[in-house]
Amino acid sequence: MKKSVYLDHNAGAPLRPSVREAMVEVMMDAGNGSSVHSHGRKARGRIEEAREQVARLCGARNRAVTFTSGATEANMTVLTPSWQDQGAPAYLDRLIRSAVEHPSVVSGGRFAAKDQSVLPVDAAGVVKLDQLKEMLEAGGPALVSVMAANNETGVVQPLAEIGAMLKDTEHFFHVDAVQAAGRMPIDIEAWQADAVTLSAHKFGGPQGMGAIVVRSTARVPAPLITGGGQENWRRSGTENVAGIVGFGIAAADAYIEAQDTDAITALRDRLESGIAAVCSQVAIFGHDAQRLGNTSCFAVSGIQAETALIAFDLERVSLSSGSACSSGKVSVSHVLTAMGIEEETARCALRVSLGWDTCEEDIDRFLELWPVIVDRLNPAARTRAA
């Protein structure tokens, strides 16, 4: 039997062995990070070490990091009209978010539906900066939420340009950097972002761990969860020490990996070349924009995504049709429709996403199966020899 191949890192990466070992060790110890005895102080030390590792991943200060239960909670916390700015209340009138955001941002967080506006993207999936400028000028203080890189297409947004546009204004800037971590450098200062949100399980950390990282601890969103005042009063609840430690170790590895993505980009490019060699009419979404080196979203007319996923799964190869954050649904992607892709084509979209444990043999296996599956599902799509 062929070994299983996992090509769905954007949905969730396998746990790194170093993370698993550290988490097991922590689970063997007692201790609440808020307790003053030696066990509690040991737990607190572990939390603060992880906080430093996550801060370094984003180019931020240690106290800028608040741990959460995941990126959805982190986004919900940040997406609020109520912030603190230099210790004084700051109220935002509206939310401007891009058309290709993750569902946890599309929901609008704590903003009322009437106070939300959608920033369109072009055919490559990049936000339209001219329209953002018009939207900013059309109303009062806004929270602008634009993801660093798209979970379905890998398209990278012009964050530094957006940050420069918002600098020294009354507007606030949030970046969902969930897919960026470990795949591109995260620079909260260069982006001029007020808040960046992360999720540990996208780059080999544990599921159920996220973080909010702010550029200045003087400018923070109002807490979503109040109570005992943990996490510097920004998120109450007893800290998940083992999860936080695992998050920190994964963040340390991701920081190193983000400095050089040439190898994983070469794997992605080899995969796309192999797909095109079999089906010359393949559409690769976001191909004309800057993309993460680990992500390929593509479609071949007549090969339905749901059927192709089943065919690959039967051969023990896991990939995706797009976002895996909607209760396992296979539906038309709001990201692709925002890019102007016709529904018939969007229903054929497949996503391959690589990660820390992807190797040449994994790409070999995909490319071995691809022509077989194409011949089974739509042989007319095959490129024929001249």
SVG drawing of the C-alpha trace seen along z (x, -y; Angstrom):
<svg xmlns="http://www.w3.org/2000/svg" viewBox="-28 -62 44 64">
<polyline fill="none" stroke="black" stroke-width="0.4" points="0.0,0.0 1.3,-3.5 2.0,-5.8 -0.5,-8.5 0.3,-12.0 -0.9,-15.2 -1.2,-18.2 -3.6,-20.4 -1.3,-22.4 -3.5,-25.6 -6.3,-23.7 -4.0,-22.5 -0.4,-21.3 0.7,-18.1 2.0,-18.6 5.8,-19.0 7.6,-16.2 9.4,-18.8 6.1,-20.5 4.5,-17.2 7.4,-16.2 7.4,-19.6 3.6,-19.5 3.7,-16.0 6.4,-17.1 4.3,-20.2 1.2,-18.0 3.1,-15.9 3.6,-18.9 1.0,-20.6 0.8,-24.3 -1.5,-27.3 0.4,-30.2 -1.4,-32.6 -0.3,-30.8 2.6,-32.2 4.1,-28.8 7.0,-27.2 4.8,-25.1 2.8,-28.2 6.0,-30.1 7.4,-27.3 4.2,-27.4 4.4,-31.2 8.0,-31.0 6.9,-28.6 4.1,-30.9 6.4,-33.9 9.1,-32.1 6.4,-31.1 5.2,-34.7 8.7,-35.8 8.9,-33.3 5.5,-34.4 6.5,-38.0 9.7,-37.4 7.7,-35.7 5.9,-39.0 8.7,-41.5 6.9,-42.7 7.5,-43.2 6.7,-40.4 3.9,-42.2 2.2,-42.8 1.2,-39.1 -2.2,-37.8 -2.9,-34.1 -6.4,-33.0 -8.2,-29.7 -7.6,-30.2 -7.7,-32.6 -11.5,-32.9 -11.5,-34.1 -8.6,-36.4 -10.4,-37.9 -13.6,-38.3 -11.7,-40.2 -10.0,-42.5 -13.2,-43.2 -14.8,-45.5 -15.8,-49.2 -14.4,-49.6 -10.6,-50.1 -8.3,-51.7 -5.9,-54.3 -3.3,-55.7 -5.6,-54.6 -8.6,-56.5 -11.7,-54.9 -11.6,-55.0 -14.7,-54.2 -14.8,-53.1 -17.8,-53.8 -17.4,-51.0 -15.5,-47.9 -14.0,-47.8 -12.9,-44.3 -11.7,-42.7 -14.0,-40.5 -11.6,-37.5 -11.3,-37.4 -11.6,-34.2 -15.2,-33.5 -14.3,-34.6 -13.7,-38.1 -16.5,-38.0 -18.8,-37.5 -17.9,-41.1 -17.1,-40.3 -18.7,-42.8 -19.6,-45.3 -23.3,-45.5 -24.1,-44.4 -25.1,-47.9 -21.6,-49.2 -19.7,-46.8 -18.3,-47.5 -16.6,-45.2 -13.4,-46.2 -13.3,-44.5 -10.4,-42.7 -9.1,-42.6 -9.0,-39.5 -5.7,-38.4 -7.3,-38.6 -5.5,-41.7 -7.4,-44.5 -8.1,-47.6 -6.2,-50.4 -7.9,-53.2 -11.3,-52.0 -10.0,-51.7 -8.9,-55.3 -12.4,-56.3 -14.0,-54.2 -11.8,-55.7 -12.7,-59.3 -16.4,-58.5 -16.9,-58.2 -15.7,-58.3 -13.1,-56.2 -12.8,-52.7 -11.2,-49.4 -9.6,-48.1 -9.2,-44.3 -7.1,-42.8 -5.5,-39.4 -1.8,-39.0 -2.2,-36.0 -5.3,-34.2 -6.0,-30.7 -7.4,-29.5 -5.2,-31.1 -2.1,-32.1 -2.3,-35.7 -0.3,-38.2 -1.8,-41.6 0.0,-45.0 0.0,-45.4 2.8,-48.0 0.9,-50.2 -2.2,-49.9 -0.4,-50.7 1.2,-53.8 -2.3,-54.9 -3.6,-54.6 -0.6,-56.0 -1.3,-59.1 -5.1,-58.8 -8.0,-58.0 -8.4,-54.6 -7.1,-51.3 -5.5,-48.4 -6.0,-44.6 -4.1,-41.9 -5.2,-38.3 -1.7,-36.7 -2.9,-33.1 -1.6,-31.8 1.5,-34.0 3.2,-32.5 6.2,-30.4 5.6,-31.1 6.6,-34.8 8.2,-37.2 5.6,-38.9 6.6,-42.5 4.0,-44.4 6.1,-47.5 6.6,-47.6 2.9,-46.9 2.0,-49.6 -0.7,-47.2 -2.4,-47.9 -3.1,-44.2 -2.1,-40.9 -3.8,-37.6 -2.3,-34.1 -3.3,-30.4 -0.7,-27.8 -2.0,-24.8 -1.4,-26.3 2.4,-25.9 2.8,-22.8 1.6,-23.9 -1.4,-22.6 -5.0,-23.1 -7.0,-25.4 -4.3,-28.0 -4.2,-31.5 -2.8,-34.9 -3.4,-38.6 -0.2,-40.7 -0.5,-44.4 2.0,-47.0 1.6,-49.1 0.3,-48.0 -1.2,-51.5 -3.6,-50.7 -5.6,-47.5 -9.1,-46.1 -11.6,-45.8 -11.5,-42.3 -14.0,-39.7 -13.7,-37.5 -13.5,-39.2 -13.0,-37.7 -9.8,-37.0 -7.6,-39.3 -5.2,-36.8 -3.1,-37.8 -2.6,-41.4 -6.4,-41.8 -6.8,-41.4 -8.2,-37.8 -9.4,-36.2 -9.4,-32.5 -6.7,-30.0 -4.0,-29.8 -3.5,-26.5 0.1,-26.1 0.8,-23.0 -0.8,-24.6 1.0,-27.8 4.4,-26.1 3.6,-24.1 2.6,-27.4 5.9,-29.0 8.1,-26.1 6.2,-26.0 6.6,-29.8 10.4,-29.6 10.6,-27.1 8.2,-29.1 10.3,-32.2 13.4,-30.4 11.4,-28.8 9.9,-32.1 13.4,-33.6 13.9,-31.2 11.0,-29.7 12.8,-28.9 12.7,-25.1 9.0,-24.9 8.3,-27.3 10.3,-25.0 8.1,-22.1 4.9,-24.1 6.2,-25.2 7.1,-21.6 3.6,-20.5 2.0,-23.3 4.2,-22.4 3.2,-18.8 -0.5,-19.7 -0.1,-21.9 1.8,-19.2 -1.2,-16.9 -3.9,-19.6 -2.7,-22.7 -6.0,-24.5 -5.6,-24.5 -6.5,-27.7 -4.1,-28.6 -5.8,-31.3 -3.7,-34.2 -1.0,-33.2 -0.3,-36.8 0.0,-38.1 2.5,-37.6 1.7,-34.3 2.8,-32.2 5.3,-29.6 3.3,-26.8 -0.1,-27.3 -1.6,-26.3 -5.3,-26.7 -6.2,-25.5 -9.1,-24.2 -9.6,-22.1 -12.9,-22.4 -15.2,-19.4 -13.4,-18.0 -15.6,-18.7 -13.7,-19.4 -15.8,-17.2 -15.3,-14.2 -11.6,-14.8 -11.2,-15.1 -12.8,-11.7 -10.6,-10.1 -7.4,-11.4 -8.6,-10.4 -9.2,-6.9 -5.5,-6.9 -4.6,-8.2 -3.7,-11.7 -5.3,-14.6 -5.9,-18.0 -8.7,-20.5 -11.2,-22.4 -10.5,-25.6 -11.1,-26.7 -11.7,-23.9 -13.2,-26.2 -16.9,-25.8 -17.9,-22.5 -16.5,-20.3 -18.7,-21.9 -17.7,-21.8 -19.3,-24.8 -18.6,-27.7 -15.7,-29.7 -16.5,-33.3 -12.8,-34.1 -13.0,-32.9 -16.3,-34.6 -14.9,-37.9 -12.1,-37.5 -14.7,-37.2 -14.3,-33.5 -17.5,-31.9 -19.3,-29.5 -18.9,-26.5 -15.1,-27.0 -15.0,-27.8 -16.8,-24.4 -13.7,-22.7 -11.2,-24.5 -8.7,-22.3 -6.1,-23.5 -2.8,-22.0 -0.9,-23.5 2.5,-22.4 4.3,-22.7 7.1,-21.8 7.0,-18.0 6.3,-18.1 8.9,-16.3 9.7,-15.5 8.1,-12.1 4.8,-13.7 4.8,-15.7 5.8,-12.6 2.8,-10.8 0.4,-13.6 1.8,-13.8 1.6,-10.1 -2.1,-10.1 -3.0,-13.3 -3.2,-11.9 -5.0,-8.8 -7.7,-10.8 -8.0,-13.2 -8.5,-10.3 -11.1,-8.9 -13.1,-12.1 -12.6,-14.1 -10.3,-12.5 -11.1,-15.3 -9.1,-17.7 -5.9,-15.8 -3.2,-17.6 -2.7,-15.5 0.7,-15.0 1.0,-16.9"/>
</svg>
